[in-house]
Amino acid sequence: MKVQLIQGEFNSPDAIQLISNMINLKIKYQEGQIEKNNNEEDIKYRESKIKNLQNELFELRNFLSTKENVKIDASINLE
């Protein structure tokens, strides 16, 4: 099954907002999982994932700041 989340051309500020919201949702999910868990290895793993997401968001903002418009095609594929 495929769920189409975003498809189209967006100006840079709108693209940053859309993608930032999606990444922040993923970060909040990981933070919620950390709160539920007492396993130190799992917590460190999730903290690492959060740090990677934050780095990707930083790089994304830098990349999109040089663009006027950008095409986005984002979907979820369930198998």
N, C-alpha and C positions, 0 to 999 in steps of 0.2 A: 504494500500500500504506500502511496506517495501523497504527502500533504504539502501543497504549495504555500509557503509562508509569505514570500515577497517576490514580486516579479515586476520589473519595469525600470524606467530611467528616472533618476532623481538628481536634484541639485545637491551639491556637496554638503551643505548644512543639514538637509533632510536625511541624506544617506547616513551621515554621522549619527544623527539622533536615532534613526531606526536601528542601526547596528549596535550602537551603544546600549540602547534599551535591551536588546537581545543578550548581549554579553553580560550586562549587569544582572539580568535574570538568572543566567548561568552561575554567576558569582554568588548571588543570594541563595541559590539551591545548594551550592557547595558549603556555604556558611551554615545553612540549616542542617546539613548532614554532619558537620563538625559538632554542632550543639547536641545532636542526638547520640554521638559516639564517644566512647571512652578509650578506644584503641589508639595508642600513640602513633603507630605506623600509619593507620588510616587517616588520622588527623594531619600528619605531616604530608601525606600524599595529596590530600584535598587542599592544604595550604599551598602546595606546589602548583596545583592546577589553578588556583585563584591567582597566584603570581603570574603564571603564564597568560591567563586571560587578560590581566591588567596590562601586561607587556604588549600583547596583541592589539589591545584597544589603543594604546599609545601609538604604536606603529600605524594603525589604521587611520587615526586622526592626522598624523603627519602626512601619510599618503594622500588622503582625501583633501587636505588643505591645498594641494597643488592641482586639483581637478576642478573643473567647472560643473560637469555632470558625470554621473556614473551609472552604469547598468548593474542592477542587482538581480540575481536569480538564486533564491534561497528556498530549499525544500527539505523535508524530512522523509527519508526512505525507511519504511518499516518492513522487516523481513520475518 
